[in-house]
Amino acid sequence: MIKMIALYKQPENKEVFDEHYFNVHAPITAKIPGLRKMKVTKIVGTPMGKESEYYLMCEMYYDSHEAFKEAMKTDEAKASGKDLMGFAGKLVTLMIGEEIDG
Amino acid sequence: MIKMIALYKQPENKEVFDEHYFNVHAPITAKIPGLRKMKVTKIVGTPMGKESEYYLMCEMYYDSHEAFKEAMKTDEAKASGKDLMGFAGKLVTLMIGEEIDG
């Protein structure tokens, strides 16, 4: 399994971000063909008790790099990408990861 | 379940980093009392086909915030933190997260 990781910095307005993320962006993204699992994590701070510069992380699992590449060609993935850039293009960092444990 | 996330930027020397991470740091960290699961992800790039600024992510699961706080007081956690700062203090970002899906 591989995963795409989307890591979002703190938005200016958390309520506006949450509203769009959970009611619009996540449902669009969940429709991408080949997506096996979507795991959302709220970042609530740092081990030193401070606020993190990050706000939210989403991990999206695919069977393989090949499956991920095919998924990215679909209309659903393009719609998700367009929506992402519109509401959080300046906040998000995207990474592709391979889990080696767990 | 909550998780501590350690996200590492690209090291100057990947072989030296991997050698220390997998043979020294991960085994020390795995001994922390209360740690339920440790999941390591190699970052292999971005969806745009570029190299990510990040190299590795480790997710460490605990039963609760309270359990995590107790764990951080142990000698094992202090040893892990000291080792971390020694080999990757400038590379690592630490976050506490609450999974809300999955």
N, CA and C atoms of all chains as a GROMACS GRO file, in nm:
protein
  612
    1MET      N    1   0.085  -0.121   0.000
    1MET     CA    2   0.000   0.000   0.000
    1MET      C    3   0.089   0.126   0.000
    2ILE      N    4   0.044   0.223  -0.075
    2ILE     CA    5   0.111   0.352  -0.069
    2ILE      C    6   0.006   0.453  -0.023
    3LYS      N    7   0.053   0.566   0.019
    3LYS     CA    8  -0.044   0.668   0.060
    3LYS      C    9  -0.002   0.806   0.013
    4MET      N   10  -0.101   0.884  -0.024
    4MET     CA   11  -0.077   1.026  -0.046
    4MET      C   12  -0.109   1.094   0.085
    5ILE      N   13  -0.020   1.182   0.126
    5ILE     CA   14  -0.038   1.256   0.252
    5ILE      C   15  -0.060   1.403   0.217
    6ALA      N   16  -0.168   1.457   0.267
    6ALA     CA   17  -0.194   1.601   0.253
    6ALA      C   18  -0.184   1.662   0.392
    7LEU      N   19  -0.088   1.752   0.409
    7LEU     CA   20  -0.065   1.815   0.539
    7LEU      C   21  -0.095   1.964   0.525
    8TYR      N   22  -0.192   2.009   0.605
    8TYR     CA   23  -0.240   2.147   0.595
    8TYR      C   24  -0.188   2.232   0.709
    9LYS      N   25  -0.137   2.350   0.674
    9LYS     CA   26  -0.099   2.446   0.777
    9LYS      C   27  -0.223   2.508   0.839
   10GLN      N   28  -0.205   2.577   0.951
   10GLN     CA   29  -0.316   2.644   1.018
   10GLN      C   30  -0.385   2.742   0.923
   11PRO      N   31  -0.515   2.727   0.906
   11PRO     CA   32  -0.586   2.823   0.820
   11PRO      C   33  -0.614   2.953   0.897
   12GLU      N   34  -0.642   3.058   0.822
   12GLU     CA   35  -0.674   3.184   0.890
   12GLU      C   36  -0.803   3.170   0.969
   13ASN      N   37  -0.902   3.103   0.906
   13ASN     CA   38  -1.031   3.086   0.972
   13ASN      C   39  -1.064   2.936   0.979
   14LYS      N   40  -1.053   2.880   1.098
   14LYS     CA   41  -1.072   2.736   1.114
   14LYS      C   42  -1.213   2.690   1.082
   15GLU      N   43  -1.312   2.772   1.118
   15GLU     CA   44  -1.451   2.732   1.091
   15GLU      C   45  -1.478   2.725   0.942
   16VAL      N   46  -1.428   2.824   0.869
   16VAL     CA   47  -1.447   2.825   0.723
   16VAL      C   48  -1.373   2.706   0.660
   17PHE      N   49  -1.253   2.681   0.709
   17PHE     CA   50  -1.176   2.568   0.657
   17PHE      C   51  -1.249   2.437   0.682
   18ASP      N   52  -1.291   2.414   0.807
   18ASP     CA   53  -1.358   2.289   0.842
   18ASP      C   54  -1.486   2.270   0.761
   19GLU      N   55  -1.560   2.376   0.749
   19GLU     CA   56  -1.685   2.371   0.672
   19GLU      C   57  -1.658   2.321   0.529
   20HIS      N   58  -1.559   2.380   0.465
   20HIS     CA   59  -1.529   2.340   0.328
   20HIS      C   60  -1.463   2.202   0.324
   21TYR      N   61  -1.370   2.179   0.416
   21TYR     CA   62  -1.297   2.051   0.413
   21TYR      C   63  -1.391   1.932   0.431
   22PHE      N   64  -1.471   1.936   0.536
   22PHE     CA   65  -1.553   1.818   0.568
   22PHE      C   66  -1.680   1.806   0.485
   23ASN      N   67  -1.735   1.918   0.442
   23ASN     CA   68  -1.862   1.912   0.368
   23ASN      C   69  -1.845   1.914   0.217
   24VAL      N   70  -1.732   1.962   0.169
   24VAL     CA   71  -1.712   1.970   0.024
   24VAL      C   72  -1.590   1.887  -0.019
   25HIS      N   73  -1.474   1.921   0.035
   25HIS     CA   74  -1.351   1.859  -0.018
   25HIS      C   75  -1.341   1.709   0.010
   26ALA      N   76  -1.364   1.668   0.133
   26ALA     CA   77  -1.351   1.526   0.166
   26ALA      C   78  -1.450   1.440   0.084
   27PRO      N   79  -1.576   1.481   0.072
   27PRO     CA   80  -1.669   1.401  -0.010
   27PRO      C   81  -1.627   1.392  -0.158
   28ILE      N   82  -1.574   1.499  -0.214
   28ILE     CA   83  -1.527   1.494  -0.354
   28ILE      C   84  -1.411   1.394  -0.363
   29THR      N   85  -1.318   1.404  -0.269
   29THR     CA   86  -1.198   1.320  -0.271
   29THR      C   87  -1.232   1.173  -0.251
   30ALA      N   88  -1.330   1.148  -0.165
   30ALA     CA   89  -1.369   1.009  -0.135
   30ALA      C   90  -1.419   0.935  -0.258
   31LYS      N   91  -1.458   1.010  -0.361
   31LYS     CA   92  -1.511   0.946  -0.483
   31LYS      C   93  -1.402   0.902  -0.581
   32ILE      N   94  -1.276   0.934  -0.553
   32ILE     CA   95  -1.170   0.900  -0.649
   32ILE      C   96  -1.160   0.748  -0.663
   33PRO      N   97  -1.170   0.696  -0.786
   33PRO     CA   98  -1.162   0.551  -0.807
   33PRO      C   99  -1.026   0.498  -0.764
   34GLY      N  100  -1.025   0.384  -0.694
   34GLY     CA  101  -0.899   0.324  -0.651
   34GLY      C  102  -0.857   0.364  -0.512
   35LEU      N  103  -0.922   0.468  -0.457
   35LEU     CA  104  -0.890   0.510  -0.320
   35LEU      C  105  -0.941   0.403  -0.224
   36ARG      N  106  -0.851   0.346  -0.143
   36ARG     CA  107  -0.888   0.234  -0.054
   36ARG      C  108  -0.931   0.279   0.084
   37LYS      N  109  -0.870   0.388   0.132
   37LYS     CA  110  -0.898   0.431   0.269
   37LYS      C  111  -0.854   0.576   0.281
   38MET      N  112  -0.925   0.650   0.362
   38MET     CA  113  -0.894   0.791   0.383
   38MET      C  114  -0.894   0.812   0.534
   39LYS      N  115  -0.783   0.859   0.587
   39LYS     CA  116  -0.772   0.877   0.732
   39LYS      C  117  -0.739   1.021   0.762
   40VAL      N  118  -0.826   1.085   0.838
   40VAL     CA  119  -0.808   1.228   0.869
   40VAL      C  120  -0.762   1.241   1.014
   41THR      N  121  -0.660   1.323   1.035
   41THR     CA  122  -0.607   1.347   1.169
   41THR      C  123  -0.607   1.495   1.198
   42LYS      N  124  -0.667   1.532   1.310
   42LYS     CA  125  -0.661   1.672   1.355
   42LYS      C  126  -0.532   1.690   1.434
   43ILE      N  127  -0.453   1.789   1.397
   43ILE     CA  128  -0.332   1.819   1.473
   43ILE      C  129  -0.373   1.911   1.588
   44VAL      N  130  -0.344   1.867   1.711
   44VAL     CA  131  -0.394   1.942   1.826
   44VAL      C  132  -0.283   2.012   1.905
   45GLY      N  133  -0.158   1.997   1.860
   45GLY     CA  134  -0.050   2.065   1.930
   45GLY      C  135   0.082   1.997   1.907
   46THR      N  136   0.179   2.032   1.990
   46THR     CA  137   0.311   1.969   1.983
   46THR      C  138   0.340   1.904   2.118
   47PRO      N  139   0.442   1.816   2.124
   47PRO     CA  140   0.475   1.754   2.253
   47PRO      C  141   0.521   1.856   2.357
   48MET      N  142   0.562   1.976   2.311
   48MET     CA  143   0.605   2.079   2.405
   48MET      C  144   0.487   2.163   2.453
   49GLY      N  145   0.366   2.125   2.413
   49GLY     CA  146   0.247   2.196   2.461
   49GLY      C  147   0.215   2.324   2.384
   50LYS      N  148   0.277   2.341   2.269
   50LYS     CA  149   0.251   2.460   2.188
   50LYS      C  150   0.156   2.428   2.074
   51GLU      N  151   0.109   2.534   2.006
   51GLU     CA  152   0.028   2.513   1.888
   51GLU      C  153   0.122   2.472   1.774
   52SER      N  154   0.080   2.373   1.696
   52SER     CA  155   0.160   2.332   1.580
   52SER      C  156   0.138   2.430   1.466
   53GLU      N  157   0.234   2.436   1.374
   53GLU     CA  158   0.211   2.516   1.254
   53GLU      C  159   0.114   2.443   1.161
   54TYR      N  160   0.090   2.315   1.190
   54TYR     CA  161  -0.001   2.236   1.107
   54TYR      C  162  -0.136   2.216   1.176
   55TYR      N  163  -0.238   2.198   1.094
   55TYR     CA  164  -0.376   2.193   1.143
   55TYR      C  165  -0.442   2.058   1.120
   56LEU      N  166  -0.414   1.998   1.006
   56LEU     CA  167  -0.485   1.876   0.967
   56LEU      C  168  -0.398   1.792   0.874
   57MET      N  169  -0.414   1.660   0.884
   57MET     CA  170  -0.343   1.571   0.792
   57MET      C  171  -0.443   1.470   0.739
   58CYS      N  172  -0.437   1.445   0.608
   58CYS     CA  173  -0.520   1.340   0.552
   58CYS      C  174  -0.430   1.240   0.481
   59GLU      N  175  -0.451   1.110   0.511
   59GLU     CA  176  -0.376   1.003   0.446
   59GLU      C  177  -0.472   0.926   0.356
   60MET      N  178  -0.435   0.916   0.229
   60MET     CA  179  -0.521   0.849   0.130
   60MET      C  180  -0.447   0.730   0.071
   61TYR      N  181  -0.503   0.612   0.094
   61TYR     CA  182  -0.433   0.488   0.057
   61TYR      C  183  -0.474   0.434  -0.080
   62TYR      N  184  -0.373   0.385  -0.152
   62TYR     CA  185  -0.394   0.319  -0.282
   62TYR      C  186  -0.314   0.189  -0.282
   63ASP      N  187  -0.354   0.097  -0.371
   63ASP     CA  188  -0.288  -0.034  -0.374
   63ASP      C  189  -0.142  -0.029  -0.413
   64SER      N  190  -0.107   0.064  -0.503
   64SER     CA  191   0.029   0.068  -0.556
   64SER      C  192   0.053   0.204  -0.621
   65HIS      N  193   0.177   0.231  -0.656
   65HIS     CA  194   0.208   0.356  -0.727
   65HIS      C  195   0.134   0.359  -0.861
   66GLU      N  196   0.127   0.244  -0.926
   66GLU     CA  197   0.059   0.235  -1.055
   66GLU      C  198  -0.090   0.269  -1.039
   67ALA      N  199  -0.151   0.211  -0.936
   67ALA     CA  200  -0.293   0.238  -0.910
   67ALA      C  201  -0.315   0.387  -0.879
   68PHE      N  202  -0.221   0.445  -0.807
   68PHE     CA  203  -0.231   0.588  -0.774
   68PHE      C  204  -0.223   0.673  -0.901
   69LYS      N  205  -0.128   0.638  -0.988
   69LYS     CA  206  -0.113   0.715  -1.113
   69LYS      C  207  -0.239   0.706  -1.199
   70GLU      N  208  -0.297   0.588  -1.205
   70GLU     CA  209  -0.421   0.571  -1.282
   70GLU      C  210  -0.534   0.653  -1.219
   71ALA      N  211  -0.541   0.650  -1.087
   71ALA     CA  212  -0.646   0.725  -1.016
   71ALA      C  213  -0.635   0.874  -1.045
   72MET      N  214  -0.512   0.924  -1.054
   72MET     CA  215  -0.492   1.069  -1.073
   72MET      C  216  -0.540   1.117  -1.210
   73LYS      N  217  -0.559   1.023  -1.302
   73LYS     CA  218  -0.605   1.059  -1.437
   73LYS      C  219  -0.757   1.076  -1.446
   74THR      N  220  -0.828   1.038  -1.341
   74THR     CA  221  -0.974   1.037  -1.348
   74THR      C  222  -1.034   1.176  -1.326
   75ASP      N  223  -1.156   1.194  -1.373
   75ASP     CA  224  -1.225   1.321  -1.353
   75ASP      C  225  -1.243   1.352  -1.204
   76GLU      N  226  -1.266   1.247  -1.126
   76GLU     CA  227  -1.286   1.267  -0.982
   76GLU      C  228  -1.159   1.324  -0.917
   77ALA      N  229  -1.043   1.272  -0.956
   77ALA     CA  230  -0.917   1.322  -0.900
   77ALA      C  231  -0.892   1.465  -0.945
   78LYS      N  232  -0.925   1.493  -1.071
   78LYS     CA  233  -0.906   1.631  -1.120
   78LYS      C  234  -0.998   1.728  -1.045
   79ALA      N  235  -1.120   1.684  -1.018
   79ALA     CA  236  -1.214   1.770  -0.943
   79ALA      C  237  -1.161   1.793  -0.801
   80SER      N  238  -1.106   1.689  -0.740
   80SER     CA  239  -1.052   1.701  -0.604
   80SER      C  240  -0.933   1.797  -0.603
   81GLY      N  241  -0.845   1.781  -0.701
   81GLY     CA  242  -0.727   1.867  -0.710
   81GLY      C  243  -0.764   2.012  -0.733
   82LYS      N  244  -0.862   2.036  -0.818
   82LYS     CA  245  -0.905   2.173  -0.846
   82LYS      C  246  -0.966   2.237  -0.721
   83ASP      N  247  -1.049   2.157  -0.653
   83ASP     CA  248  -1.110   2.209  -0.529
   83ASP      C  249  -1.002   2.239  -0.425
   84LEU      N  250  -0.906   2.149  -0.412
   84LEU     CA  251  -0.797   2.167  -0.315
   84LEU      C  252  -0.722   2.297  -0.340
   85MET      N  253  -0.684   2.319  -0.465
   85MET     CA  254  -0.607   2.440  -0.495
   85MET      C  255  -0.690   2.565  -0.468
   86GLY      N  256  -0.822   2.553  -0.487
   86GLY     CA  257  -0.908   2.669  -0.467
   86GLY      C  258  -0.921   2.710  -0.321
   87PHE      N  259  -0.933   2.613  -0.232
   87PHE     CA  260  -0.959   2.651  -0.091
   87PHE      C  261  -0.836   2.641  -0.002
   88ALA      N  262  -0.731   2.568  -0.048
   88ALA     CA  263  -0.617   2.548   0.042
   88ALA      C  264  -0.484   2.535  -0.032
   89GLY      N  265  -0.476   2.590  -0.152
   89GLY     CA  266  -0.353   2.579  -0.231
   89GLY      C  267  -0.229   2.630  -0.158
   90LYS      N  268  -0.248   2.733  -0.075
   90LYS     CA  269  -0.133   2.791  -0.005
   90LYS      C  270  -0.105   2.722   0.129
   91LEU      N  271  -0.197   2.637   0.171
   91LEU     CA  272  -0.182   2.573   0.303
   91LEU      C  273  -0.129   2.431   0.295
   92VAL      N  274  -0.146   2.367   0.180
   92VAL     CA  275  -0.125   2.223   0.175
   92VAL      C  276   0.012   2.183   0.122
   93THR      N  277   0.067   2.077   0.183
   93THR     CA  278   0.187   2.009   0.134
   93THR      C  279   0.145   1.867   0.099
   94LEU      N  280   0.178   1.823  -0.023
   94LEU     CA  281   0.140   1.688  -0.067
   94LEU      C  282   0.264   1.601  -0.078
   95MET      N  283   0.252   1.478  -0.027
   95MET     CA  284   0.364   1.383  -0.031
   95MET      C  285   0.311   1.244  -0.068
   96ILE      N  286   0.396   1.166  -0.133
   96ILE     CA  287   0.364   1.026  -0.157
   96ILE      C  288   0.452   0.943  -0.064
   97GLY      N  289   0.390   0.849   0.009
   97GLY     CA  290   0.466   0.771   0.104
   97GLY      C  291   0.445   0.622   0.088
   98GLU      N  292   0.549   0.548   0.129
   98GLU     CA  293   0.540   0.401   0.134
   98GLU      C  294   0.555   0.360   0.279
   99GLU      N  295   0.452   0.294   0.334
   99GLU     CA  296   0.461   0.249   0.473
   99GLU      C  297   0.554   0.129   0.480
  100ILE      N  298   0.648   0.132   0.576
  100ILE     CA  299   0.740   0.018   0.586
  100ILE      C  300   0.719  -0.061   0.714
  101ASP      N  301   0.632  -0.013   0.800
  101ASP     CA  302   0.595  -0.087   0.922
  101ASP      C  303   0.445  -0.074   0.942
  102GLY      N  304   0.388  -0.164   1.019
  102GLY     CA  305   0.251  -0.145   1.071
  102GLY      C  306   0.145  -0.188   0.979
  103MET      N  307  -0.763   0.675   2.024
  103MET     CA  308  -0.618   0.672   2.002
  103MET      C  309  -0.567   0.809   1.956
  104ILE      N  310  -0.454   0.844   2.006
  104ILE     CA  311  -0.388   0.965   1.956
  104ILE      C  312  -0.253   0.922   1.900
  105LYS      N  313  -0.192   1.009   1.822
  105LYS     CA  314  -0.060   0.973   1.771
  105LYS      C  315   0.033   1.093   1.773
  106MET      N  316   0.158   1.064   1.803
  106MET     CA  317   0.261   1.165   1.783
  106MET      C  318   0.316   1.141   1.643
  107ILE      N  319   0.329   1.248   1.568
  107ILE     CA  320   0.382   1.239   1.432
  107ILE      C  321   0.517   1.308   1.430
  108ALA      N  322   0.617   1.236   1.381
  108ALA     CA  323   0.749   1.296   1.361
  108ALA      C  324   0.773   1.300   1.211
  109LEU      N  325   0.788   1.420   1.158
  109LEU     CA  326   0.807   1.437   1.014
  109LEU      C  327   0.946   1.495   0.991
  110TYR      N  328   1.027   1.419   0.916
  110TYR     CA  329   1.168   1.457   0.896
  110TYR      C  330   1.190   1.514   0.758
  111LYS      N  331   1.261   1.628   0.752
  111LYS     CA  332   1.304   1.682   0.623
  111LYS      C  333   1.417   1.598   0.565
  112GLN      N  334   1.444   1.619   0.438
  112GLN     CA  335   1.553   1.546   0.371
  112GLN      C  336   1.685   1.569   0.446
  113PRO      N  337   1.750   1.459   0.485
  113PRO     CA  338   1.881   1.475   0.551
  113PRO      C  339   1.991   1.502   0.447
  114GLU      N  340   2.101   1.556   0.493
  114GLU     CA  341   2.213   1.579   0.400
  114GLU      C  342   2.266   1.446   0.347
  115ASN      N  343   2.276   1.349   0.437
  115ASN     CA  344   2.328   1.217   0.398
  115ASN      C  345   2.224   1.110   0.435
  116LYS      N  346   2.157   1.057   0.336
  116LYS     CA  347   2.048   0.962   0.363
  116LYS      C  348   2.098   0.831   0.425
  117GLU      N  349   2.216   0.786   0.382
  117GLU     CA  350   2.268   0.661   0.438
  117GLU      C  351   2.299   0.675   0.586
  118VAL      N  352   2.359   0.786   0.623
  118VAL     CA  353   2.392   0.810   0.763
  118VAL      C  354   2.262   0.823   0.844
  119PHE      N  355   2.165   0.894   0.789
  119PHE     CA  356   2.036   0.910   0.856
  119PHE      C  357   1.970   0.774   0.877
  120ASP      N  358   1.959   0.696   0.770
  120ASP     CA  359   1.891   0.566   0.779
  120ASP      C  360   1.961   0.474   0.880
  121GLU      N  361   2.092   0.474   0.874
  121GLU     CA  362   2.171   0.390   0.966
  121GLU      C  363   2.135   0.424   1.111
  122HIS      N  364   2.132   0.553   1.143
  122HIS     CA  365   2.101   0.592   1.280
  122HIS      C  366   1.953   0.572   1.311
  123TYR      N  367   1.869   0.610   1.217
  123TYR     CA  368   1.725   0.602   1.243
  123TYR      C  369   1.681   0.459   1.271
  124PHE      N  370   1.715   0.370   1.180
  124PHE     CA  371   1.663   0.232   1.192
  124PHE      C  372   1.738   0.145   1.293
  125ASN      N  373   1.866   0.172   1.312
  125ASN     CA  374   1.944   0.086   1.402
  125ASN      C  375   1.956   0.140   1.543
  126VAL      N  376   1.936   0.269   1.560
  126VAL     CA  377   1.952   0.328   1.694
  126VAL      C  378   1.822   0.395   1.740
  127HIS      N  379   1.773   0.491   1.663
  127HIS     CA  380   1.661   0.572   1.713
  127HIS      C  381   1.530   0.493   1.725
  128ALA      N  382   1.493   0.420   1.620
  128ALA     CA  383   1.367   0.346   1.625
  128ALA      C  384   1.365   0.243   1.739
  129PRO      N  385   1.474   0.166   1.758
  129PRO     CA  386   1.474   0.071   1.871
  129PRO      C  387   1.462   0.138   2.008
  130ILE      N  388   1.528   0.254   2.026
  130ILE     CA  389   1.515   0.326   2.154
  130ILE      C  390   1.370   0.370   2.174
  131THR      N  391   1.311   0.424   2.068
  131THR     CA  392   1.174   0.478   2.076
  131THR      C  393   1.073   0.367   2.100
  132ALA      N  394   1.096   0.251   2.039
  132ALA     CA  395   1.002   0.138   2.052
  132ALA      C  396   0.988   0.091   2.196
  133LYS      N  397   1.086   0.127   2.280
  133LYS     CA  398   1.083   0.083   2.421
  133LYS      C  399   0.999   0.172   2.511
  134ILE      N  400   0.948   0.284   2.459
  134ILE     CA  401   0.873   0.377   2.544
  134ILE      C  402   0.745   0.309   2.596
  135PRO      N  403   0.727   0.305   2.729
  135PRO     CA  404   0.609   0.241   2.786
  135PRO      C  405   0.480   0.311   2.740
  136GLY      N  406   0.381   0.233   2.704
  136GLY     CA  407   0.254   0.291   2.661
  136GLY      C  408   0.242   0.309   2.511
  137LEU      N  409   0.354   0.299   2.440
  137LEU     CA  410   0.351   0.309   2.293
  137LEU      C  411   0.281   0.185   2.237
  138ARG      N  412   0.172   0.208   2.162
  138ARG     CA  413   0.091   0.095   2.113
  138ARG      C  414   0.132   0.047   1.974
  139LYS      N  415   0.177   0.140   1.892
  139LYS     CA  416   0.209   0.105   1.754
  139LYS      C  417   0.299   0.213   1.698
  140MET      N  418   0.388   0.173   1.610
  140MET     CA  419   0.481   0.267   1.548
  140MET      C  420   0.476   0.240   1.399
  141LYS      N  421   0.444   0.340   1.321
  141LYS     CA  422   0.430   0.319   1.177
  141LYS      C  423   0.524   0.415   1.105
  142VAL      N  424   0.616   0.358   1.028
  142VAL     CA  425   0.715   0.440   0.958
  142VAL      C  426   0.680   0.445   0.810
  143THR      N  427   0.683   0.566   0.754
  143THR     CA  428   0.653   0.586   0.612
  143THR      C  429   0.769   0.657   0.544
  144LYS      N  430   0.818   0.597   0.437
  144LYS     CA  431   0.921   0.664   0.356
  144LYS      C  432   0.851   0.757   0.258
  145ILE      N  433   0.890   0.882   0.257
  145ILE     CA  434   0.834   0.976   0.160
  145ILE      C  435   0.916   0.961   0.031
  146VAL      N  436   0.847   0.928  -0.077
  146VAL     CA  437   0.920   0.898  -0.201
  146VAL      C  438   0.901   1.004  -0.309
  147GLY      N  439   0.824   1.108  -0.281
  147GLY     CA  440   0.808   1.213  -0.381
  147GLY      C  441   0.679   1.289  -0.360
  148THR      N  442   0.642   1.365  -0.461
  148THR     CA  443   0.516   1.439  -0.458
  148THR      C  444   0.428   1.391  -0.573
  149PRO      N  445   0.297   1.425  -0.570
  149PRO     CA  446   0.209   1.384  -0.680
  149PRO      C  447   0.251   1.448  -0.813
  150MET      N  448   0.329   1.556  -0.807
  150MET     CA  449   0.375   1.620  -0.931
  150MET      C  450   0.504   1.556  -0.983
  151GLY      N  451   0.549   1.450  -0.917
  151GLY     CA  452   0.669   1.380  -0.965
  151GLY      C  453   0.800   1.443  -0.921
  152LYS      N  454   0.794   1.532  -0.822
  152LYS     CA  455   0.917   1.595  -0.774
  152LYS      C  456   0.963   1.532  -0.642
  153GLU      N  457   1.083   1.569  -0.600
  153GLU     CA  458   1.129   1.524  -0.469
  153GLU      C  459   1.059   1.609  -0.364
  154SER      N  460   1.014   1.543  -0.258
  154SER     CA  461   0.950   1.616  -0.148
  154SER      C  462   1.057   1.681  -0.062
  155GLU      N  463   1.020   1.787   0.010
  155GLU     CA  464   1.114   1.843   0.106
  155GLU      C  465   1.124   1.751   0.229
  156TYR      N  466   1.031   1.655   0.236
  156TYR     CA  467   1.031   1.562   0.349
  156TYR      C  468   1.083   1.424   0.309
  157TYR      N  469   1.140   1.354   0.407
  157TYR     CA  470   1.208   1.228   0.379
  157TYR      C  471   1.141   1.108   0.446
  158LEU      N  472   1.090   1.130   0.567
  158LEU     CA  473   1.039   1.018   0.646
  158LEU      C  474   0.935   1.069   0.746
  159MET      N  475   0.835   0.983   0.773
  159MET     CA  476   0.736   1.017   0.875
  159MET      C  477   0.720   0.897   0.967
  160CYS      N  478   0.714   0.923   1.096
  160CYS     CA  479   0.685   0.814   1.190
  160CYS      C  480   0.563   0.853   1.272
  161GLU      N  481   0.467   0.760   1.280
  161GLU     CA  482   0.346   0.782   1.360
  161GLU      C  483   0.351   0.687   1.480
  162MET      N  484   0.340   0.744   1.599
  162MET     CA  485   0.349   0.667   1.723
  162MET      C  486   0.220   0.679   1.800
  163TYR      N  487   0.152   0.567   1.818
  163TYR     CA  488   0.017   0.566   1.876
  163TYR      C  489   0.017   0.541   2.027
  164TYR      N  490  -0.070   0.616   2.095
  164TYR     CA  491  -0.093   0.598   2.238
  164TYR      C  492  -0.244   0.594   2.263
  165ASP      N  493  -0.283   0.536   2.378
  165ASP     CA  494  -0.426   0.520   2.406
  165ASP      C  495  -0.500   0.653   2.422
  166SER      N  496  -0.433   0.752   2.477
  166SER     CA  497  -0.500   0.879   2.508
  166SER      C  498  -0.395   0.988   2.530
  167HIS      N  499  -0.440   1.112   2.539
  167HIS     CA  500  -0.348   1.221   2.571
  167HIS      C  501  -0.284   1.198   2.708
  168GLU      N  502  -0.364   1.150   2.802
  168GLU     CA  503  -0.314   1.124   2.937
  168GLU      C  504  -0.204   1.018   2.932
  169ALA      N  505  -0.229   0.911   2.859
  169ALA     CA  506  -0.129   0.804   2.846
  169ALA      C  507  -0.002   0.857   2.781
  170PHE      N  508  -0.019   0.943   2.682
  170PHE     CA  509   0.098   1.002   2.614
  170PHE      C  510   0.180   1.086   2.712
  171LYS      N  511   0.111   1.169   2.791
  171LYS     CA  512   0.181   1.254   2.888
  171LYS      C  513   0.258   1.171   2.990
  172GLU      N  514   0.196   1.063   3.035
  172GLU     CA  515   0.264   0.974   3.130
  172GLU      C  516   0.387   0.911   3.065
  173ALA      N  517   0.369   0.869   2.940
  173ALA     CA  518   0.480   0.805   2.868
  173ALA      C  519   0.599   0.900   2.855
  174MET      N  520   0.569   1.029   2.831
  174MET     CA  521   0.677   1.126   2.810
  174MET      C  522   0.762   1.148   2.934
  175LYS      N  523   0.710   1.108   3.050
  175LYS     CA  524   0.785   1.126   3.175
  175LYS      C  525   0.887   1.014   3.200
  176THR      N  526   0.881   0.909   3.121
  176THR     CA  527   0.966   0.793   3.148
  176THR      C  528   1.110   0.814   3.098
  177ASP      N  529   1.201   0.737   3.156
  177ASP     CA  530   1.341   0.743   3.114
  177ASP      C  531   1.354   0.706   2.966
  178GLU      N  532   1.271   0.611   2.922
  178GLU     CA  533   1.280   0.567   2.782
  178GLU      C  534   1.244   0.682   2.687
  179ALA      N  535   1.140   0.759   2.722
  179ALA     CA  536   1.102   0.872   2.637
  179ALA      C  537   1.209   0.980   2.638
  180LYS      N  538   1.268   1.002   2.755
  180LYS     CA  539   1.374   1.103   2.762
  180LYS      C  540   1.494   1.061   2.679
  181ALA      N  541   1.526   0.932   2.681
  181ALA     CA  542   1.639   0.881   2.601
  181ALA      C  543   1.609   0.898   2.452
  182SER      N  544   1.483   0.870   2.413
  182SER     CA  545   1.444   0.885   2.273
  182SER      C  546   1.451   1.031   2.230
  183GLY      N  547   1.402   1.121   2.315
  183GLY     CA  548   1.404   1.264   2.282
  183GLY      C  549   1.546   1.317   2.271
  184LYS      N  550   1.632   1.272   2.361
  184LYS     CA  551   1.773   1.317   2.359
  184LYS      C  552   1.840   1.268   2.230
  185ASP      N  553   1.815   1.142   2.198
  185ASP     CA  554   1.875   1.087   2.075
  185ASP      C  555   1.823   1.162   1.952
  186LEU      N  556   1.693   1.190   1.952
  186LEU     CA  557   1.632   1.260   1.839
  186LEU      C  558   1.697   1.396   1.817
  187MET      N  559   1.709   1.471   1.925
  187MET     CA  560   1.766   1.606   1.912
  187MET      C  561   1.911   1.598   1.865
  188GLY      N  562   1.981   1.492   1.904
  188GLY     CA  563   2.120   1.478   1.865
  188GLY      C  564   2.141   1.451   1.717
  189PHE      N  565   2.056   1.365   1.660
  189PHE     CA  566   2.083   1.326   1.519
  189PHE      C  567   1.991   1.397   1.419
  190ALA      N  568   1.879   1.456   1.468
  190ALA     CA  569   1.785   1.513   1.371
  190ALA      C  570   1.708   1.633   1.426
  191GLY      N  571   1.765   1.700   1.524
  191GLY     CA  572   1.696   1.813   1.585
  191GLY      C  573   1.654   1.921   1.484
  192LYS      N  574   1.738   1.939   1.383
  192LYS     CA  575   1.708   2.043   1.283
  192LYS      C  576   1.618   1.994   1.170
  193LEU      N  577   1.596   1.863   1.165
  193LEU     CA  578   1.519   1.807   1.054
  193LEU      C  579   1.375   1.777   1.091
  194VAL      N  580   1.349   1.760   1.220
  194VAL     CA  581   1.221   1.701   1.261
  194VAL      C  582   1.116   1.805   1.303
  195THR      N  583   0.992   1.778   1.265
  195THR     CA  584   0.876   1.851   1.313
  195THR      C  585   0.791   1.751   1.391
  196LEU      N  586   0.754   1.786   1.513
  196LEU     CA  587   0.673   1.697   1.597
  196LEU      C  588   0.533   1.752   1.614
  197MET      N  589   0.435   1.665   1.598
  197MET     CA  590   0.294   1.705   1.611
  197MET      C  591   0.219   1.600   1.691
  198ILE      N  592   0.114   1.643   1.763
  198ILE     CA  593   0.023   1.550   1.827
  198ILE      C  594  -0.108   1.552   1.748
  199GLY      N  595  -0.156   1.434   1.711
  199GLY     CA  596  -0.277   1.429   1.629
  199GLY      C  597  -0.384   1.337   1.688
  200GLU      N  598  -0.508   1.371   1.655
  200GLU     CA  599  -0.622   1.284   1.690
  200GLU      C  600  -0.684   1.236   1.561
  201GLU      N  601  -0.685   1.104   1.540
  201GLU     CA  602  -0.746   1.050   1.418
  201GLU      C  603  -0.898   1.060   1.431
  202ILE      N  604  -0.962   1.113   1.326
  202ILE     CA  605  -1.107   1.124   1.335
  202ILE      C  606  -1.178   1.030   1.238
  203ASP      N  607  -1.100   0.962   1.154
  203ASP     CA  608  -1.156   0.860   1.064
  203ASP      C  609  -1.062   0.740   1.065
  204GLY      N  610  -1.115   0.626   1.025
  204GLY     CA  611  -1.028   0.512   0.994
  204GLY      C  612  -0.991   0.431   1.113
   0.00000   0.00000   0.00000
